[in-house]
Amino acid sequence: MPQTVQHPPTPEEVRALLVAASELDPTLGAYVRFVAATGMRRAEACAVRWGDLDLQAKTLTVARSHVAVPGVREDKETKTRSTRTVILDDATVGVLAQLRESRVEIGTDPELPVFTDDGGTPWRPNGASARWARVRKKAGVDTSIRLHDLRHWQANHLLDAGVPLPTVAARLGHASGMTTMKIYAHRTAQADEQAASVVGDVLGGGD
């Protein structure tokens, strides 16, 4: 099956999107930050509960995905039917801590969803994408950039930064590193070119 064309935002666009989302709504700002920081699928982010987060240890357990289609509204297994742990950066932990502090009225019971408007009902994935369209418009970002492209942005950024492929694959929740290599072949090819150059510099000329 051919891969969907990627339109990952630039780092400058990501920062503009984070600002726009926060200005529209603090919960939306936290959601966009969360997706960008973790590389999660939108349905996985919608399914996160407070009990999945350990803000002291700065970890997230990705254990489920939220399904919301006509006649069906439920949590199910992740796409790869596996659970993974993702480390959170300090700033994202801070944003989530602020969101938790603001939930005085609806509470932060471990079983309650993090991204919700009423405390008990998680956002629909399609609803998150609709909110994303507002964020994108406010930030002045091209309409070709989807919410899912934040996931591509993280993967590309990590691979460009030299983060090992197995680490990137585990963070994204891919079944194997081969999946990551297939989706981001253009990035791994660039890394291989850099590797050849590094070796060539050591070996020197062929005279």
Secondary structure, DSSP 8 states (H G I E B T S, - for coil): ----------HHHHHHHHHHHHHH-HHHHHHHHHHHHH---HHHHHT-BGGGEETTTTEEEE--EEEEETTEEEEE--TTS--EEEE--HHHHHHHHHHHHT-TTT---TTSBSSBSSSSSB--HHHHHHHHHHHHHHHT--TT--TTHHHHHHHHHHHHTT--HHHHHHHHT-SSHHHHHHHTHHHHHHHHHHHHHHHHHHH----
